[in-house]
Structure formats: C-alpha cells, structure tokens
Amino acid sequence: MKSSRKNKRITANIPADLLKDATDATQEGITETLIQGLKLIKRSLAYEKAQALKGKLKLEIDLEKSRERSPR
C-alpha cells in the first residue's frame, strides 16, 4: 500500500504465532498486516468516541424529507 505519507521504519518484538495468525488472516505480508491492524485500532477509537456522543447530540432532522431525491 503506497501512500504519499512519510513512512516510519520500526523494530518491534511481536509474538511469532500472533504475527503468523494475523498474516494468514489477511493473506498479506507483514507490513500490510500491521497497517491493517493499526487502521482497525484507529477506527475502533473513532467508533468509541462516536458512541460516547450517543444521546448527547440533539439533531432535528426530517428523515422523510432527507430521503427525498431532489429534482434535476
């Protein structure tokens, strides 16, 4: 996965069986597997933040109106 972001080279001590299970699950190499894992962590943190807001925001949205398609 190439990106315009600057990459950071790291050294990490990861349990071999965990790494093998993860790479088997993703069918990708080590780097791609680690990237997917880090993205999942980032996504889950964003989800937790969104869940913390549940019931705290008062949105006045007319669902029926928002579902209508605007004429072209």
Secondary structure, 3 states (H helix, E strand, C coil): CCCCCCCCCCCCCCCHHHHHHHHHHHCCCHHHHHHHHHHHHHHHHHHHHHHHHCCCCCCCCCHHHHHCCCCC
